[in-house]
Amino acid sequence: MGSSNSTQRFGIPHGKGPHSVGCTDIMADHTVQGSFLRLFYPCTDAVGYEEPLWIPRKEYYNGLADFMKLNRRFADWIFERLYGSYRCPAKWNAPFKVGEKYPLIIFSHGLGAFRTVYSAICIEMASLGFVVAAVEHRDESASATYCFEERLPSDLQEQVSAFNSPSNSASLKEKWIYYRSLKQGESEFELRNKQVLLRTDECIRALNLICDINGGKQVTNALPLHFDFTALKASIDVCRIAVMGHSFGGATVIETLSKEARISCGIALDAWMFPLSDEFYRTVRQPLLFINSETFQWAGNIMKMKKLESCVKEWKMITIKGTVHQSFPDFTFLTGSLFSRIFKLKGNIHPHIAIDITNKASAAFFQKHLGLEKDFNQWDHLIDGKGEHILPGTNVSLPLS
């Protein structure tokens, strides 16, 4: 089941919208306090731009191994063969397509993921005319991430990695941050609540960064990438901003809405509500759409979602039949039946049908609440849970009171 064979049968879906899609990475401020994200955007139809590897560094294999509690050496061998040759169907560092003002989506990944794991959703949104900033969180909830730190005198003789090293690499070195498991006796709520607050700060910093770029402020990328960020000046519609995320990222969506009034609406994909304290219920007002899988949710989690029903301007919930929690990340498109059964990466529904419903419902919701003049309202019925593979609300049995 090596990647040389699997790439012929599997792959991340291409964007279906009218725009070609480009992507690049930006690390603004090389420290852990800075912003690190992958930017997906409408690009020109220029040729000669390669598609980037889906898993950008092998250190992410180590992080996935830690998250899945596997031996790193064994997992590295497995992941390299399963996923090592897959690429994101977006043009790396292709020129930004100017001439329009694009709405902005801030995307927050789930527990154990990283900035490229939801490329199918981000690419589709960019093909429809959104700019998507997929944040890589540094709160130790990502499987792996990195920043740079000052070299000590004892480090000066170390060889510097040529890939993604900053231009001033003589004085800086990479610092990898791996997933942190819950310690024995540690309160999980205290850890996860602290992390969701950090994640929210990172989403707001990403928003501030994109707004700075849009305003013409020169931003230094700590990564040595050849992308013209000045092309984004006055190209982002800062009055049309949304936030979106999966699982832990779904909780991050809600916390971010409670803290940031510039964001007009949010979409939570199979949200994990546990990290949120009770205070947020009193402060979220923006329209909110929950898109749930059929198998992940339980009554207590759904009841926390329903607490928001009386608070926000519009509250919607739909469930996609035949889906599992991992129907939203890209692994579902890239893994064969054996490993999908072991790690529950696929449901009974075809993964392309499931993600198509997710993307169309999301686009329709964004059109409605961002005031877009597009044709995404053709999918409004999905927001109401109408369709062959979808139902309104939840399939979970809830208490009567």
C-alpha positions in Angstrom: 0.0 0.0 0.0 2.9 2.4 -0.8 2.3 5.9 -1.8 3.5 5.3 -5.4 0.4 3.1 -5.9 -2.0 5.0 -3.6 -1.5 8.3 -5.3 -3.1 6.8 -8.4 -6.3 6.0 -6.4 -6.4 8.7 -3.8 -5.7 12.4 -3.6 -6.9 15.7 -2.1 -9.8 17.0 -4.2 -9.1 20.0 -6.5 -11.1 23.2 -6.0 -14.3 23.3 -8.0 -14.9 27.0 -8.0 -14.0 29.5 -10.8 -10.6 30.6 -9.3 -7.3 28.9 -9.6 -5.8 28.4 -6.1 -2.4 29.3 -4.8 -0.9 28.8 -1.4 2.1 30.0 0.7 3.3 30.0 4.3 3.9 33.0 6.5 5.6 33.2 9.8 5.4 36.7 11.0 7.7 37.1 14.0 9.9 34.1 14.3 9.1 33.4 17.9 6.4 31.3 19.5 4.4 34.5 20.1 4.1 35.2 16.3 1.7 34.0 13.7 2.3 30.9 11.6 -0.2 30.1 8.9 -0.8 28.7 5.5 -2.6 31.1 3.2 -4.8 29.8 0.5 -6.0 32.4 -2.1 -7.3 32.9 -5.6 -4.3 33.1 -7.9 -3.5 33.9 -11.5 -3.4 31.1 -14.1 0.3 31.3 -14.4 2.1 28.1 -15.2 5.3 26.7 -13.8 4.3 26.7 -10.1 4.6 23.3 -8.4 2.2 21.8 -5.9 3.6 21.6 -2.4 3.9 18.4 -0.4 0.9 17.8 1.8 3.0 17.0 4.9 5.7 19.7 4.5 8.3 18.4 6.9 9.1 14.9 8.2 9.1 16.2 11.8 5.3 16.2 11.4 5.5 12.4 11.2 7.0 12.4 14.7 4.3 14.6 16.0 1.6 12.4 14.5 3.3 9.4 16.1 3.3 11.1 19.5 -0.4 12.1 19.1 -1.3 8.5 18.1 1.0 7.0 20.8 3.0 5.1 18.2 6.7 4.4 18.1 8.3 7.3 16.1 10.6 5.2 14.0 7.8 2.8 13.0 5.4 5.6 12.4 7.9 7.5 10.3 8.3 4.4 8.0 4.5 4.0 7.8 3.6 7.7 7.2 6.3 8.2 4.6 4.9 5.3 2.6 1.3 6.2 3.1 1.4 9.9 2.7 4.9 11.0 1.8 4.3 11.7 -1.9 0.9 13.4 -1.7 0.7 17.0 -2.7 -1.8 19.8 -2.2 -3.6 20.7 -5.4 -2.7 24.4 -5.1 0.1 26.4 -6.8 3.0 27.1 -4.4 3.7 30.9 -4.2 1.7 31.6 -7.4 0.9 35.3 -7.9 -2.2 36.6 -6.0 -5.1 37.4 -8.3 -5.8 41.1 -7.9 -8.8 43.1 -9.1 -11.3 41.9 -6.5 -12.0 42.3 -2.8 -12.1 38.8 -1.2 -13.8 37.8 2.0 -11.5 36.3 4.7 -11.8 33.0 6.5 -9.7 32.2 9.6 -9.4 28.4 9.9 -8.5 26.6 13.1 -7.4 22.9 13.0 -8.3 20.1 15.4 -6.4 18.3 18.1 -3.3 16.6 16.7 -3.5 18.3 13.3 -1.6 21.2 11.7 -2.0 23.8 9.0 -2.2 21.6 5.9 -4.5 18.9 7.2 -7.7 20.6 6.0 -6.4 21.5 2.6 -9.5 20.1 0.8 -11.8 22.5 2.6 -9.4 25.5 2.4 -8.7 25.0 -1.3 -12.4 24.7 -2.2 -13.1 27.9 -0.3 -10.3 29.7 -2.1 -11.5 28.4 -5.4 -14.9 30.0 -4.6 -13.3 33.4 -4.0 -12.2 33.4 -0.3 -8.8 34.1 1.2 -8.2 31.4 3.9 -5.7 31.7 6.7 -5.2 28.3 8.1 -3.5 28.8 11.5 -1.0 26.4 12.9 -1.4 26.5 16.6 1.6 26.7 19.0 -0.4 25.7 22.2 0.9 22.1 22.1 -2.4 20.9 20.6 -0.9 20.5 17.1 0.9 17.2 16.4 3.9 19.4 15.6 4.8 22.9 14.8 7.9 25.0 15.0 9.3 28.5 15.5 12.8 29.9 15.7 14.9 31.0 18.7 18.1 32.7 19.2 21.2 30.6 18.9 23.5 30.2 21.9 27.2 30.4 21.4 27.4 26.6 21.7 24.9 26.3 18.8 27.0 28.2 16.3 28.7 25.1 14.9 25.5 23.3 14.2 24.5 22.8 10.6 21.5 24.8 9.7 18.7 23.2 7.7 18.4 24.7 4.3 14.6 24.2 4.2 12.5 26.9 5.6 15.4 28.5 7.5 15.1 32.3 7.9 17.5 34.5 6.1 19.3 35.4 9.3 19.7 31.7 10.1 23.2 32.3 11.4 21.7 33.7 14.6 18.5 31.6 14.7 17.7 27.9 15.0 14.5 25.9 14.7 12.6 25.0 17.8 10.0 22.2 17.3 6.9 22.1 19.5 5.3 18.7 19.7 1.9 17.5 20.9 1.6 17.4 24.7 -0.4 14.5 26.2 -2.3 15.0 29.4 -0.1 14.3 32.4 -1.2 11.9 35.1 -3.4 13.6 37.6 -3.7 16.7 35.5 -7.1 18.4 35.0 -8.0 18.0 31.3 -10.4 20.9 31.4 -7.8 23.3 32.8 -5.3 22.2 30.1 -7.8 22.4 27.2 -9.4 25.6 28.4 -6.0 27.3 28.6 -5.2 26.0 25.1 -8.5 27.2 23.6 -7.7 30.7 25.0 -4.3 30.6 23.4 -5.8 29.3 20.1 -8.2 32.2 20.1 -5.4 34.7 20.6 -3.6 33.1 17.6 -6.7 33.4 15.4 -7.0 37.0 16.3 -3.3 37.6 15.7 -3.7 36.0 12.3 -6.6 38.3 11.6 -4.6 41.3 12.6 -1.7 40.1 10.4 -3.9 39.8 7.3 -5.5 43.2 8.0 -2.0 44.7 8.3 -1.0 43.2 4.9 -4.3 44.4 3.5 -3.6 47.9 4.8 -0.2 48.0 3.1 1.9 47.5 6.1 5.2 45.7 5.3 5.3 42.4 7.0 8.5 40.4 7.3 8.2 36.6 6.7 10.6 34.6 8.8 10.5 32.0 6.1 12.6 32.5 2.9 9.7 32.3 0.5 9.3 34.3 -2.7 5.8 35.6 -2.5 4.7 39.2 -3.1 2.4 40.0 -0.1 2.1 43.6 -1.3 -0.3 42.2 -4.0 -2.9 41.7 -1.1 -3.0 45.4 -0.4 -6.7 46.5 -0.5 -7.7 43.1 -1.7 -9.3 41.7 1.5 -12.8 42.8 2.3 -12.3 43.5 6.1 -16.0 43.9 6.5 -16.6 40.3 5.5 -14.6 38.0 7.9 -15.6 34.5 9.1 -14.0 31.9 11.3 -14.2 28.1 10.7 -12.7 25.1 12.5 -12.9 21.4 13.2 -13.3 19.6 16.6 -11.0 21.5 19.0 -11.0 24.1 16.2 -14.8 24.2 16.4 -14.5 25.2 20.1 -11.9 27.8 19.0 -14.4 29.2 16.5 -16.9 29.8 19.3 -14.3 31.3 21.7 -13.0 33.5 18.9 -16.5 34.8 18.1 -16.9 35.7 21.8 -13.7 37.8 21.7 -13.7 39.4 18.2 -16.5 41.6 17.0 -14.9 42.1 13.5 -15.8 38.5 12.7 -19.3 38.3 11.2 -20.1 34.6 11.6 -18.6 31.1 12.3 -18.9 27.5 11.2 -18.0 24.7 13.7 -17.3 21.3 12.1 -18.0 18.5 14.6 -17.2 20.8 17.4 -15.7 19.5 20.7 -17.3 21.7 23.3 -15.4 20.4 26.3 -12.6 23.1 26.4 -15.1 26.0 26.7 -16.1 27.6 30.0 -19.6 28.7 30.7 -18.8 32.4 30.3 -18.7 32.3 26.5 -22.4 31.6 26.2 -23.2 35.2 27.3 -20.9 36.8 24.8 -21.4 35.1 21.4 -23.8 36.9 19.2 -22.7 36.2 15.6 -24.6 33.6 13.4 -23.2 30.1 13.9 -23.6 26.9 11.9 -22.7 23.5 13.4 -22.0 20.8 10.8 -21.8 17.5 12.6 -20.8 13.9 11.8 -23.2 11.1 12.5 -21.0 9.1 14.9 -18.9 11.6 17.0 -21.5 13.6 18.9 -23.1 12.8 22.2 -26.0 14.3 24.2 -23.9 16.4 26.6 -21.9 18.0 23.7 -25.0 18.7 21.7 -26.7 20.3 24.7 -23.7 22.7 25.0 -24.2 23.7 21.4 -27.9 24.2 21.9 -27.2 26.6 24.8 -26.1 29.1 22.1 -29.4 28.8 20.2 -31.0 31.7 22.2 -27.9 33.8 22.1 -26.8 34.2 18.5 -28.5 36.0 15.6 -29.0 32.7 13.8 -28.2 29.2 15.0 -28.2 26.2 12.7 -27.2 22.6 13.1 -27.0 19.9 10.5 -25.7 16.3 10.5 -24.2 14.6 7.5 -25.3 10.9 7.3 -22.7 8.2 7.2 -19.8 10.4 8.4 -17.3 10.0 11.1 -15.2 12.6 13.0 -12.4 12.2 10.5 -14.6 12.9 7.5 -13.4 16.6 7.6 -9.6 16.3 7.5 -7.7 15.3 4.4 -6.7 11.8 5.7 -10.1 10.5 4.6 -9.1 11.1 1.0 -5.7 9.6 1.2 -6.0 6.3 3.1 -7.2 2.9 1.9 -9.8 0.7 3.5 -7.5 -1.2 5.9 -6.0 1.8 7.7 -9.3 3.7 7.5 -11.0 0.9 9.5 -8.2 0.8 12.1 -8.1 4.6 12.6 -11.8 5.3 11.7 -10.9 7.7 8.9 -13.8 7.0 6.7 -17.5 6.6 7.2 -20.1 4.9 5.1 -20.6 7.8 2.8 -18.1 8.5 0.0 -15.6 11.1 1.4 -16.0 13.3 -1.7 -19.8 13.5 -1.2 -19.3 14.3 2.5 -16.8 17.1 1.9 -18.9 18.5 -1.0 -21.9 18.9 1.4 -19.7 20.5 4.0 -18.2 23.0 1.5 -21.5 23.9 -0.2 -23.4 24.4 3.1 -20.5 26.5 4.3 -20.5 28.7 1.2 -24.2 29.2 1.5 -24.0 30.2 5.1 -21.1 32.6 4.4 -23.1 34.2 1.5 -26.1 34.8 3.8 -24.1 36.3 6.7 -21.3 38.0 4.9 -23.6 39.6 2.4 -21.9 38.1 -0.7 -23.3 38.6 -4.2 -22.6 35.1 -5.4 -24.7 32.1 -6.4 -24.0 30.1 -3.2 -27.7 30.5 -2.1 -28.4 27.6 -4.5 -27.2 25.5 -1.6 -29.4 27.1 1.1 -31.4 23.9 1.5 -28.3 22.2 2.9 -28.2 24.7 5.8 -31.8 23.6 6.6 -30.7 20.0 6.6 -32.6 19.1 3.4 -31.0 16.6 1.0 -30.2 12.9 0.5 -27.3 12.6 2.8 -28.2 15.2 5.4 -30.6 15.8 8.3 -31.6 18.9 10.3 -30.3 19.1 13.8 -28.8 16.0 15.3 -29.3 12.2 15.2 -28.4 12.1 18.9 -31.2 11.4 21.4 -31.5 14.4 23.8 -33.1 14.6 27.2 -36.6 16.1 27.1 -35.8 19.0 29.5 
